[in-house]
Amino acid sequence: MLTTEQRWANQQGVSQFGVFPVVVSGKVIGCLYCDRSGSGPAPDRATVRYITSIVDLVVDGIARRRNG
């Protein structure tokens, strides 16, 4: 993490965090935030893929709502 990210994480009491942008029609409209308060290894690729698949489902749901 960058120094500012580490400082922010310490203030929040988390050891790791991830911010996954939600992009609809080329615009960032929000994000999915995940964190971990305990120690442990960094999330593996399968975990990151799982989270990004959730973001994809959110984007798909928003697009369907807008078009339907």
N, C-alpha and C positions, 0 to 999 in steps of 0.2 A: 504494500500500500504506500501511497504517497504520504508525506508527513501530515498534510491536512486531513487526509482520509483516516490515518491512524489516530490523530487527535480527536476527530469526530467519533470514531468507533469507541475510543476510550470513554468519552463523555456519555455515550449511549450504553456503555457496559456490554458491548458486543466484541467478540474476537474476530468475526468474519461477517461480511455482508456482501450482497450483490444487488445491483439495480439493473433490471431488464426493461428497456423501453418498449412501450406499446405504440406502434407506428401504424396509422391508418391513412391511406391515400397520401403517403409520403410525409405525413405530419406526425410528430410525437405528441400524443394526446394524454400520456400518463406513463406509469411504469409499474412493474411488479417488483416489490422489495422483499428480500429474504435476509435473515441474519441468523447468527449462531452465537450464543452466549458462552458456551463451554469451549474447552480446548479440543482439538481434534484435527485430523488431516483436512486439507482443502477438499471441497467437493470434487468428486470424480466426474469424468466426462458424461457418464450416464445420468448423473444427477443434474448437471447443467443442461443436457438434452431434454430431460423431463421438464425442467422449469421453462425452457424455451418453447416446448410443445404446449404448455399451459398458456403462455403468452400468445402463441399462434391461435389457440382456441378462442381466446378473448378477442383478438383482432378479427377472426372470422365471425364471431357472434356480433360484434359491432357492425361489421360490413353488412351482414345479413339484415340486421335491424334497420340500417340506413336505407337499404335497397328494397326492403319488403314492406 
